[in-house]
Amino acid sequence: MKKTRKTIRRRKPAAITVHRAPGARHRAILGFGPLRFQAAIGRSGISARKREGDGATPPGVMALTGGFVPRRLPILPASPLRLRRITAADGWCDAPSDPNYNRPVRLPFTASHEKLLRDDGIYNIVIVLDWNLSSRVRGRGSAVFFHLARPDFAPTAGCVAIAPSAMRVLLPHLRRGTRLVVLG
């Protein structure tokens, strides 16, 4: 009798899409399957010429690589995405001339950086996108994250941001490799 081997196919993670909404340059619509959520993007809108500090959200396909949450956050829905606890010593280098450019760093850190533990709550859930991360080019933009929006959906510095309630809906469906597609 011939033995057969079943091939197990892994489903590709579903893509999250982001496209500009009518009106202000920093308004967007985020889609995930049949779901649609209001989103905020960079103050300069979407730009294929993304540069450090320009306030633009880059178009393209970016994989979710993992994320961070602070210790003080209430219980979150379970997520297959690895979410590490943020401490006061966690930062992200945004200095193009530094060897740690667009990488997590430990604070205190002498070069320009962003603190991941913030008082405004927008990084209470912050997911790292593979923008200029695996194939880094100095000055092409750093710290492009998927995080929580301010209550008025004010523009970001180039990230994609959604309401906390929307993020709670998405978290159980997010895993490493899920793609966030910003349509330019």
URNOR-V756719 format. One record per backbone hydrogen bond with DSSP energy under -1.0 kcal/mol. CO is the residue of the C=O (numbers start at 1). NH is the residue of the N-H. If there is no record, write none. Layout:
co:CO nh:NH
co:CO nh:NH
//
This chain:
co:16 nh:181
co:17 nh:31
co:18 nh:183
co:19 nh:29
co:24 nh:27
co:26 nh:41
co:27 nh:21
co:28 nh:39
co:29 nh:19
co:30 nh:37
co:31 nh:17
co:32 nh:35
co:35 nh:32
co:37 nh:30
co:39 nh:28
co:40 nh:161
co:41 nh:156
co:42 nh:45
co:45 nh:57
co:51 nh:54
co:55 nh:44
co:57 nh:47
co:60 nh:182
co:62 nh:180
co:63 nh:130
co:64 nh:177
co:66 nh:128
co:67 nh:84
co:68 nh:126
co:69 nh:86
co:70 nh:73
co:82 nh:67
co:84 nh:69
co:87 nh:90
co:89 nh:107
co:90 nh:116
co:91 nh:105
co:92 nh:114
co:93 nh:102
co:95 nh:98
co:98 nh:101
co:100 nh:103
co:103 nh:93
co:105 nh:91
co:112 nh:94
co:114 nh:92
co:121 nh:124
co:122 nh:148
co:126 nh:68
co:127 nh:146
co:128 nh:65
co:129 nh:131
co:137 nh:140
co:139 nh:52
co:143 nh:145
co:144 nh:129
co:145 nh:160
co:146 nh:127
co:147 nh:162
co:150 nh:153
co:156 nh:43
co:160 nh:147
co:161 nh:40
co:162 nh:149
co:163 nh:167
co:164 nh:168
co:165 nh:169
co:166 nh:170
co:167 nh:171
co:170 nh:173
co:171 nh:174
co:174 nh:81
co:175 nh:178
co:178 nh:64
co:179 nh:16
co:180 nh:62
co:181 nh:18
co:182 nh:60
//
